[in-house]
Amino acid sequence: MIISDNEIEEVFAGTNFGCKNYRELLNSSLFKKLCRYHCGHTITTIMQELGLIGKTGKPTKKGIDQLREAYADIMKNSG
């Protein structure tokens, strides 16, 4: 696991995204950044704090690894 559940709980504490599936929100936002789409300030800051994107918004190696893990989970659960 690239990002632990504890890390996710810590960085999302005090936020209100209207959902509780923060890992899915994080993965979809990271995918948006990979596609050079805009994300809001709070989720962008969270991705930077976790080291998933750099200052320019481009995913880091850790961010790409997180996306690979998310994709593998999707493929494993889609059958």
C-alpha positions as CSV (number, residue, x, y, z in Angstrom):
1,M,0.0,0.0,0.0
2,I,1.5,3.3,-1.1
3,I,-0.6,5.5,1.1
4,S,-1.7,4.0,4.4
5,D,-5.2,4.4,5.8
6,N,-3.7,6.3,8.7
7,E,-2.1,8.8,6.4
8,I,-5.4,9.3,4.6
9,E,-7.3,9.8,7.8
10,E,-4.7,12.4,8.9
11,V,-4.6,14.5,5.8
12,F,-8.4,14.5,5.3
13,A,-9.2,15.3,9.0
14,G,-11.3,18.4,9.2
15,T,-12.2,18.4,5.5
16,N,-15.8,18.1,4.1
17,F,-15.8,16.6,0.6
18,G,-19.4,15.2,1.0
19,C,-18.1,11.6,1.0
20,K,-16.1,9.3,3.2
21,N,-14.3,7.3,0.5
22,Y,-11.2,9.4,0.6
23,R,-8.9,6.9,-1.1
24,E,-11.2,6.9,-4.2
25,L,-11.4,10.7,-4.1
26,L,-7.6,10.8,-3.9
27,N,-7.1,8.4,-6.7
28,S,-9.6,10.1,-9.1
29,S,-8.0,13.5,-8.3
30,L,-4.5,12.2,-9.0
31,F,-5.8,10.8,-12.3
32,K,-7.2,14.2,-13.1
33,K,-3.7,15.7,-12.5
34,L,-2.1,13.1,-14.7
35,C,-4.5,14.2,-17.5
36,R,-3.6,17.9,-16.7
37,Y,-7.1,18.7,-15.4
38,H,-7.7,21.2,-12.6
39,C,-8.4,20.1,-9.1
40,G,-9.6,22.3,-6.2
41,H,-7.1,23.8,-3.7
42,T,-7.8,21.5,-0.8
43,I,-7.3,18.2,-2.7
44,T,-4.3,19.6,-4.5
45,T,-2.7,20.6,-1.2
46,I,-3.4,17.1,0.2
47,M,-1.8,15.4,-2.9
48,Q,1.3,17.7,-2.4
49,E,1.4,16.9,1.3
50,L,1.4,13.2,0.5
51,G,4.1,13.6,-2.1
52,L,1.9,12.4,-4.9
53,I,2.3,15.6,-7.0
54,G,5.0,18.2,-7.3
55,K,4.7,22.0,-7.1
56,T,3.7,22.1,-10.8
57,G,0.9,19.6,-10.3
58,K,2.7,16.8,-12.2
59,P,2.4,13.4,-10.5
60,T,5.6,12.2,-8.8
61,K,7.0,8.7,-9.0
62,K,5.1,8.0,-5.8
63,G,1.9,9.4,-7.4
64,I,2.4,7.1,-10.5
65,D,2.9,4.2,-8.2
66,Q,-0.3,5.1,-6.4
67,L,-2.2,5.2,-9.7
68,R,-0.8,1.8,-10.7
69,E,-2.0,0.3,-7.4
70,A,-5.4,1.9,-7.9
71,Y,-5.6,0.5,-11.5
72,A,-4.6,-2.9,-10.3
73,D,-7.4,-2.8,-7.7
74,I,-10.0,-1.8,-10.3
75,M,-8.9,-4.6,-12.6
76,K,-8.9,-7.2,-9.8
77,N,-12.5,-6.2,-8.7
78,S,-14.0,-5.7,-12.2
79,G,-14.1,-9.4,-13.1
